[in-house]
Amino acid sequence: MFSNNNRNTRSESKTVMPTSNVNIIGSGTTIQGDIVCEGDIRIDGQVKGLVSTKAKIVVGPEGEIIGDLVCNSADIIGKVTGIIKVEDLLFLKGNALVKGDVYTAHFEMEPTAKFNGRCYMEPEEVAAANQKEKHGKSVAAEKVLQEA
């Protein structure tokens, strides 16, 4: 009934954590300051400051960024006030609201999303903007931060 095989099986079965590097800012969380990381970021709370990664950023339906966003690709469903610099694809989904200029190689937007700003899609401008202002804050974001 109780054999050594069962004990060995149980001791060998360990919880395996995912190997992907995903950072999550949960709903109800507010961060005031810059976030710089290597992996994917999902924001369901509020961030006041620069958000920068070499991977993907997802701003959930309740998520909000007041500051600049720099990444490889982004899916925005929530709100962003500031300059957005995306190397590959920027996708505005659902009820996304973006207030600020966008520098990207590819831009996709659903009919229900709102975008107020300028869009630059020249590869040289995107690369130059990413290098020149990688850790700077936008004028629009600074104004909102001062009002808060």
C-alpha positions as CSV (number, residue, x, y, z in Angstrom):
1,M,0.0,0.0,0.0
2,F,2.7,2.5,0.9
3,S,5.7,1.9,-1.2
4,N,9.0,3.7,-1.7
5,N,8.0,4.5,-5.3
6,N,5.2,6.8,-4.1
7,R,7.6,8.7,-1.8
8,N,10.2,9.1,-4.5
9,T,7.6,10.4,-6.9
10,R,6.3,12.9,-4.4
11,S,9.7,14.2,-3.5
12,E,10.8,14.5,-7.1
13,S,7.6,16.5,-8.1
14,K,8.6,20.1,-7.4
15,T,6.8,23.3,-8.3
16,V,8.2,24.6,-11.5
17,M,8.2,28.4,-11.8
18,P,7.9,30.0,-15.3
19,T,11.2,31.0,-16.8
20,S,10.0,34.1,-18.5
21,N,10.8,37.4,-17.0
22,V,7.4,39.2,-16.7
23,N,6.9,42.2,-14.3
24,I,3.4,43.0,-13.2
25,I,2.2,46.3,-11.6
26,G,-1.2,45.2,-10.2
27,S,-4.4,47.1,-10.0
28,G,-4.5,49.5,-7.1
29,T,-0.7,49.9,-7.1
30,T,0.8,53.4,-7.8
31,I,4.5,53.8,-8.5
32,Q,6.1,57.2,-8.6
33,G,9.4,56.9,-10.3
34,D,11.1,55.3,-13.3
35,I,10.9,51.6,-14.1
36,V,13.7,50.2,-16.2
37,C,13.9,46.4,-16.9
38,E,14.9,43.8,-19.4
39,G,11.7,41.7,-19.5
40,D,8.0,42.2,-20.4
41,I,6.0,44.6,-18.2
42,R,2.2,44.5,-17.6
43,I,0.7,47.6,-16.0
44,D,-2.7,47.3,-14.4
45,G,-2.0,50.0,-11.8
46,Q,-0.6,53.6,-12.2
47,V,3.0,54.6,-13.0
48,K,4.1,58.2,-12.8
49,G,7.5,58.3,-14.5
50,L,9.5,56.6,-17.3
51,V,8.7,53.0,-18.2
52,S,11.5,51.4,-20.2
53,T,12.2,47.8,-21.4
54,K,13.9,46.0,-24.2
55,A,10.9,43.8,-24.5
56,K,7.1,44.3,-24.5
57,I,4.8,46.6,-22.4
58,V,1.1,45.9,-21.9
59,V,-1.0,48.6,-20.3
60,G,-4.2,46.9,-19.2
61,P,-7.7,48.4,-19.2
62,E,-7.3,49.9,-15.7
63,G,-3.6,50.7,-16.3
64,E,-2.2,54.3,-16.6
65,I,1.2,55.7,-17.4
66,I,1.9,59.4,-16.8
67,G,5.4,59.6,-18.3
68,D,7.3,58.3,-21.2
69,L,7.2,54.7,-22.5
70,V,10.2,53.2,-24.3
71,C,10.1,49.5,-25.5
72,N,10.4,47.1,-28.3
73,S,6.6,46.6,-28.7
74,A,3.5,47.7,-26.8
75,D,-0.2,46.8,-26.5
76,I,-2.1,49.7,-24.9
77,I,-5.7,49.2,-23.6
78,G,-5.5,51.8,-20.8
79,K,-4.2,55.4,-20.7
80,V,-0.8,56.8,-21.5
81,T,0.1,60.5,-21.2
82,G,3.6,61.2,-22.5
83,I,6.0,60.3,-25.4
84,I,5.8,56.7,-26.6
85,K,8.9,55.2,-28.4
86,V,8.4,51.7,-29.8
87,E,11.0,50.0,-32.0
88,D,8.5,47.6,-33.6
89,L,4.7,47.5,-33.2
90,L,2.5,49.9,-31.2
91,F,-1.1,48.5,-30.9
92,L,-3.9,50.7,-29.4
93,K,-6.7,48.4,-28.4
94,G,-10.2,48.7,-27.0
95,N,-10.7,52.0,-25.1
96,A,-7.1,53.0,-25.1
97,L,-6.4,56.7,-24.6
98,V,-3.0,58.1,-25.6
99,K,-2.1,61.8,-25.2
100,G,1.4,62.5,-26.6
101,D,3.7,62.0,-29.5
102,V,4.4,58.5,-30.8
103,Y,7.7,57.3,-32.5
104,T,7.3,53.8,-33.9
105,A,8.0,51.6,-36.9
106,H,4.5,50.1,-37.1
107,F,1.2,51.4,-35.7
108,E,-2.1,49.7,-35.4
109,M,-5.2,51.2,-33.8
110,E,-8.7,49.8,-33.2
111,P,-11.7,52.1,-34.0
112,T,-12.6,52.6,-30.3
113,A,-9.1,53.7,-29.3
114,K,-8.3,57.5,-29.0
115,F,-5.0,59.1,-29.9
116,N,-4.1,62.8,-29.5
117,G,-0.6,63.6,-30.6
118,R,1.7,63.3,-33.5
119,C,3.0,60.0,-35.0
120,Y,6.5,59.6,-36.4
121,M,7.2,56.4,-38.4
122,E,10.5,57.2,-40.0
123,P,13.1,54.6,-38.9
124,E,15.8,57.2,-38.4
125,E,13.6,59.4,-36.2
126,V,12.5,56.4,-34.1
127,A,16.1,55.3,-33.5
128,A,17.4,58.9,-32.9
129,A,14.5,59.6,-30.5
130,N,15.2,56.3,-28.5
131,Q,18.9,57.1,-28.2
132,K,18.6,60.9,-27.5
133,E,15.8,60.8,-24.9
134,K,15.9,57.3,-23.5
135,H,15.8,58.5,-19.9
136,G,14.2,61.9,-20.4
137,K,10.6,62.9,-19.5
138,S,8.2,64.5,-21.9
139,V,6.7,68.0,-21.5
140,A,3.2,66.6,-21.4
141,A,4.0,64.1,-18.7
142,E,5.9,66.7,-16.6
143,K,2.8,69.0,-16.8
144,V,0.5,66.3,-15.6
145,L,2.9,65.3,-12.8
146,Q,3.1,68.9,-11.6
147,E,-0.7,69.2,-11.5
148,A,-1.1,66.0,-9.4
